[in-house]
Amino acid sequence: MPSRLPIQDIFAGLVTSIGTAIRYWFHYTLVAFAWLGVVPLTACRIYKCLFTGSVSSLLTLPLDMLSTENLLADCLQGCFVVTCTLCAFISLVWLREQIVHGGAPIWLEHAAPPFNAAGHHQNEAPAGGNGAENVAPEQPANPPAENAVVGENPEAQDDQAEEEEEDNEEEDDAGVEDAADANNGAQDDMNWNALEWDRAAEELTWERMLGLDGSLVFLEHVFWVVSLNTLFILVFAFCPYHIGHFSLVGLGFEEHVQASHFEGLITTIVGYILLAITLIICHGLATLVKFHRSRRLLGVCYIVVKVSLLVVVEIGVFPLICGWWLDICSLEMFDATLKDRELSFQSAPGTTMFLHWLVGMVYVFYFASFILLLREVLRPGVLWFLRNLNDPDFNPVQEMIHLPIYRHLRRFILSVIVFGSIVLLMLWLPIRIIKSLLPNFLPYNVMLYSDAPVSELSLELLLLQVVLPALLEQGHTRQWLKGLVRAWTVTAGYLLDLHSYLLGDQEESENSANQQVNNNQHARNNNAIPVVGEGLHAAHQAILQQGGPVGFQPYRRPLNFPLRIFLLIVFMCITLLIASLICLTLPVFAGRWLMSFWTGTAKIHELYTAACGLYVCWLTIRAVTVLVAWMPQGRRVIFQKVKEWSLMIMKTLIVAVLLAGVVPLLLGLLFELVIVAPLRVPLDQTPLFYPWQDWALGVLHAKIIAAITLMGPQWWLKTVIEQVYANGIRNIDLHYIIRKLAAPVISVLLLSLCVPYVIASGVVPLLGVTAEMQNLVHRRIYPFLLMVVVLMGILSFQVRQFKRLYEHIKNDKYFSALSRGDPLPVKDRVEMPVATQKIDTGLTQGLLKVLHKQCRHKKYVELAELEKKWRNLCLPMERLRALLVLDHCETEIEWIKFLALGCSSLGGSLNTAMKHVCEILTQDPEGGPARIPFETFSFVYRYLAGLDPDIMEMDVESYLMGLKESVDSRKNGMIGLSDFYVPKKKLS
């Protein structure tokens, strides 16, 4: 190998690399064009063609597919259509899994059990319920209901007894039907080849399906995706929409629907509702005429439509109602009217509805989180009327499948009443009280000023990215809230003599622990439906509960119990009202008072004041709790703690000033000079810089840069940030932070700001250029230097890539195995030549082991590749051809067979050949027993024995059978050299 590669080799390697890159570029361009162009574009054009409503659009569809008008808009819209169809397909598959694993409703089964056909099954089928209605969905939804109601309501107790009797009957029904389903499933399994599906799943990967493996098989997948999109658009959009459209036109509601600005969505939902009613009627008719297959098909279609509508109601309609109700009840807090909301809806209906839905979802989420916290404090069984989201058996989709519509409608109405009443209690009523007691306090100042949009945008970003995460990530906040709830519960319990009802009787710790274990077991036994993976669900429940109570605990019922419960509800409403008043006034009042020292009488956005007030309140509460915890330790310890905390606070303030003040300010100013000012301010105008806005945006940029740094490769900045984070606030190292983090970062930012300014203001005027040129350089030097730095980075990257290409060309020409990433053709140890090697090919066991290292990952090896590897080992080709003649192969050979032929060519008997095979294939260290799996041994032995006509097949099978019995009884299916012996017979 020469010390330097010749120019022609470098040029040839460069041309080869360029050709490979061009080939890959064409292939991946075709892949991107197919998946990001053809599929979305055809989906959009087909969607528009179907919803145009004219026959001419169907005739001109092929020409519309080739049209170049509105390509980008149609592709974006088509991506949305494809996403919807893909989500619909995944939802159907997931719903099928839910029906298969959770069980279908009883009315969907083929036939009722003979002994139960007289009344029980038929009575339940028209109601749309199911046999597991009270067992599967109802008990997981509120498992403590049975225990909590006992002793409280005699009527509910009687109802519960009836439900238990029905449960017992329905369990018998379910057992009989499960047996019938098992027989049907066994017959269906005969027509289904699991191996075929498994093989297809193994062969089809994401790379092969999308075309990223370099093949063109993905074109077939593109065709099927386009066909699937067309089918789903036709079935799930076109048909329901037109059913709803014709129905609304016939009923005369078309004008009202058009006035809602959501004509398509409402029309489609109406179509689905009518389709569900039609499916119910057809299912009843199929039941009467005993068309079992049609009956089951219609029932499954009804379940799909029913679950889809319920998901829309639960996830879409309910949060939207909550969001609008929150907005209506808080209008006076922002000095707005319904007319303003109507105008905003008329101007941007989609954005308005989305914002209200988002607010409603946040409200529902925090309400559910508070209920989970209440379950950790209260006695299990108090909140029996609310569904436990931590229950491992709670499955809302199973409830949607099994429970009838009227049950869901009743729950929806009750949820709307409860959530709406809480909004009235905690938002509308406090606002009315505040306006009457503090007339000048409201409204909040949240107006967005058009002359400073960046400032208002920075406010929202600062609140969402810094203020709220800093408050919510504090573990003390949740503990404080939990402590307040516990204190209120204890107070209310002793005032109303409901301590046993709310918290349970306090017993000895051992008895309480034993009772808790028994209650958990009892609650688990009461859930009659068998759930696959119940242990895993129980583990999830333990994680989610975070040690919270589950099950049911008995309690003592005092006199006048209903009156005390009523007083408890009144006390709870008063407490919620007072808490809401404090939350709406105290942080904002404290923030306004503190910000007045800085800004005077100027009005400030309430996000600033609320954030400042929340931080002050949090720090005050934290300081009070710390002092209360230090009180029992004495004055001396308190002074020592105060000294330590004062020093830690001083260090923290210095670090905060540097990392949360100086660095974001410099970063925001640099971003303003490089990006914002050149894009927004013309050359004939002077840019104005607002340090407050630059700092707010700099905080966001610093957070993004820190996140990208932590996700990126290991370098000095990532190491320093990880070390600072690991130390925490208590072990803060001020010297390390300043020397390793603050000083380098601030130095780089200052150089980035000062060097261009010095060049533009100090060097350029000395060159004698015009004032216009000086202004141009002064305004454009920052983006110009950024472009220079980027180009230098690209050049350095290209230089490194060229060095890698040079090494690749050298390895490809002189080190073929190294260039392909194959194991190097090097023996594990030096082999001494034997007598036979002086007269034959020179093939040794070590060389065969080298070949095995290079080819063992392949089951079949192409003969061309094997010939190349044979040449690399400097072995004669005549002997290779002589070995291949024994197998009669054409283009490829099974590697294990070639290895067996090579071992047989080393000389000796069949026994010797098997010895070489074991020593090459074994995973044992050298000198060990050289064990290999008996299946591999028997395969090679049969293969080599089949090449010798003197060895009878009956003898081979008899020998292997006897050998297998001895191996299985002693060595767990592994065979070593000491386990086999055959008579010495030469291979022909």
Secondary structure, 3 states (H helix, E strand, C coil): CCCCCCHHHHHHHHHHHHHHHHHHHHHHHHHHHHHHHHHHHHHHHHHHHHHHCCHHHHHCHHHHHCCCCCHHHHHHHHHHHHHHHHHHHHHHHHHHHHHHHHCCCHHHCCCCCHHHCCCHHHHHCCCCCCCCCHHHHHHHHCCCHHHHHCCCCHHHHHHHHHHHHHHHHHHHHHHHHHHHHHHHHHHHHHCCCHHHHHHHHHHCCHHHHHCCCCCCCHHHHHHHHHHHHHHHHHHHHHHHHHHHHHHHHHHCCHHHHHCCCCHHHHHHHHHHHHHHHHHHHHHHHHHHCCCHHHHHHHHHHHHHHHHHHHHHHHHHHHHHHHHHHHHHHCCHHHCCCHHHHHHHHHHCHHHHHHHHHHHHHHHHHHHHHHHHHHHHHCCCCCCCCCCCCCCCCCCHHHHHHHCCHHHHHHHHHHHHHHHHHHHHHHHHHHHHHHHHHCCCCCCCCCCCCCCCHHHHHHHHHHHHHHHHHHHHCCHHHHHHHHHHHHHHHHHHHHHCCCHHHHHCCCCCHHHHHHHHHHHHHHHHHHCCCCCCCHHHHHHHHHHHHCCCCCCCCCCCCCCCHHHHHHHHHHHHHHHHHHHHHHHHHHHHHHHHHHHHHHHCCCCCCHHHHHHHHHHHHHHHHHHHHHHHHHHHHCHHHHHHHHHHHHHHHHHHHHHHHHHHHHHHHHHHHHHHHHHHHHHHCCCCCCCCCCHHHHHHHHHHHHHHHHHHHHHCCCCHHHHHHHHHHHHCCCCCCHHHHHHHHHHHHHHHHHHHHHHHHHHHHHHHHHHCCCHHHHHHHHHHHHHHHHHHHHHHHHHHHHHHHHHHHHHHHHHHHHCHHHHHCCCCCCCCCCCCCCHHHHCCCCCCHHHHHHHHHHHCCCCEEEHHHHHHHHHHCCCCHHHHHHHHHCCCCCCEEEHHHHHHHHHHCCCCCHHHHHHHHHHHHCCCCCCCCCCEEHHHHHHHHHHHHHHCCCCCHHHHHHHHHHHHHHHHHHHCCEECHHHCCCCCCCCC
